[in-house]
């Protein structure tokens, strides 16, 4: 079910990005490239999809997206701060106009009392600033959490892109 919804949103988003001549890049951790895979499954996506960063480890977040070591040690990889730095890093390391980042705990292990399994942080950057940053806690299996994260994130990018003045 989520799969079809995600595909529909990607079609709408791709059409809108092409129409507005906006390029997107994605920085993913817990989704492991799933958003990039969905976006690039759209024919013609090369006209609006710039690149995807799969930064699963803390080292890759630092190396590829310039996430601060202090940020990771103070707030953790699954945090508002890390999601923001991932989105800004993707913007700085790409030719994209808008970027999306996702970092979370897909489970089944790895959760804690303050960040249970299913906790996911999202950030969207545009014109060198964060324009969206939130967290959600999704229920279900690892697959459900990852798909729910993709669906939620793509919906947010679509809504924000609709309102962008280009």
Secondary structure as UniProt FT lines:
FT   HELIX           2..20
FT   STRAND          24..28
FT   TURN            30..33
FT   HELIX           34..40
FT   TURN            43..44
FT   HELIX           45..47
FT   STRAND          49..54
FT   HELIX           58..65
FT   HELIX           69..75
FT   HELIX           80..92
FT   STRAND          98..104
FT   TURN            117..118
FT   STRAND          119..126
FT   TURN            127..128
FT   STRAND          129..137
FT   HELIX           142..162
//
